[in-house]
């Protein structure tokens, strides 16, 4: 079975995420600037890189290698074109995180923004164990009301297939799952969004290293 993310056009995704009523692309961009800057690392991996939102904050002075991982080949092609100036640093990898996590290389910082929702906690644990980063910085979306988890927009139906793979997130479950594999909680921040939703940024440090 193909993954629904392979069928969603980047245009629909980015247009939806950047609408004034959603604003997730813009807010995530400013969070990614902090994620890239916050830790003393020289290698990083962005899971579910999509169109590369946030990669403009990668500093060549700091980073030796940044991997952009996605299941959608078109997204990765566009990322490579958009960020051609980072070609010596940015490496795009087409990997199905649920089935092929063993293909992932190791890095010091793992960034997973709005990604765990689509692979589930157990697959995310496997990914983290394989990559074995010192730091994990994640962003999950929580709905503070009972509305649908995809915000209403003209692009809404582009995401219909995601119901099959979407997992509802909560901070306590993610914390427990990360603690099970030896990661300790080092940051929690709540960022309110339009439409009665919020982002929760949760960062972890590898207890074996820290």
Buried (B, 14 or more C-beta within 10 A) or exposed (E): EEBBBBEBEBEBBBBBBBBEEBBBBEBBBEBBBBBBEBBEBEBBBBBBBBBBBBBBBBEEEBBEBBBBBBBBEEBBEBBBEBBEEBEEBBBBBBBBBBEEBEEBEEBBBBBBBBBBBBBBBEBBBBBBEBBBBBBBBBBBBBBEEEEEBBBEBEBEEBBEBBEEBBBEBEBEBBBEBBEEBBBEBBEEEEBEBEBEBBBBBBBBBBEEEE
